[in-house]
Amino acid sequence: MSTSARRSGRRRFTLIAQLVAVVLAVAAAVTVIAEGPGGHPAAERLAADEMDVPALSATPLPPSVVPAPSASAPVSSSPAQSPSPVLRMPGAVPSAGAGRFSYDDRGGPVLGRAGEVRRYRVAVEVGSGEDAAAFGEAVRVALAGPGSWVDSGRLRLQQVPAGASRDFTVYLATAGTARRMCADGGVDIRVGGRAYTSCRAPGQVIINLDRWRLSVPHFVRARVPLQTYRTYVVNHEVGHQLGHRHERCPGSGRPAPVMMQQTLFLNGCTPNPWPYVGGRRYAGPPL
């Protein structure tokens, strides 16, 4: 082979070698771009699994997977809490009033489904700071039930205006006036020398303003709502007007009969404002 032929062969070999080197370099660059910096897709997936990172998908997730926040649902920084029950009313309670009464002059619906209708008026002492219409509504709720005396099916009750014919009147009176009215009816409501309880005199259901506003200490300690005590005292004193006498606790842990003197004691029973429980007359042993 001539010298010129050998030189031409070496140039072709060098050119081919350079071309191969360029091809290998490009292939390596493509591999790095496709696999990422580590060059090991499987190793990267394993690391993601160990960190509990969800694998990405090329398919879009349906909109229901990530719910959008509702514009109608406000965001709260603290959980909702029920308001605490009112156990007693704040402020001083008048111990004496004018001795005169204002009346709730509205007529009311007949409460109960059957039986004799007994009609009553509602009155609040002037100077007591209480509203006759509000007291009348509270009395109506207590006597309507469910659980009140009308659940017997043999009695109905109805509020009437001041001048109408009636069977009895429900009075809300200051302690001083309640003491005089009860004493006139032969009942002493004093405890420890002061007018404390409510009473029934002939044709009169007399609710002591102190109890109406303050409940009683053992109810307050037990966090029994004032509304429960008010319902009890109305049904208790109206129960006397209807001819029912005092009863005793039927057993520790059981509901107190409404005719038990819950204003004074519970004797192991639990507070109960209703004469009917579960649709049946609930009573205790006679006192």
ABEGO torsion letter per residue (X at the ends): XBAAAAAAAAAAAAAAAAAAAAAAAAAAAAAAAAAEAAGBAAAAAAAAAAAGBBBBBABBBBAAABBBBBAABBBBABBBBBBBBBABBBEBBBABBAGBBBBBABBBBBBEABEBBBBBBBBBBBGAGBBAAAAAAAAAAAAAOBGBAAAAGABBBBBBBAABBBABBBBBBBAAAAAAAAAAAGBBABBGGBBABBBBBBGBBBBBAAAAAAEBAAAAAAGBBAAAAAAAAAAAAAAAAAGBBBBBBAEBGBBBBAABBAAABAGGBBBBABABBGGBBBBBBBX
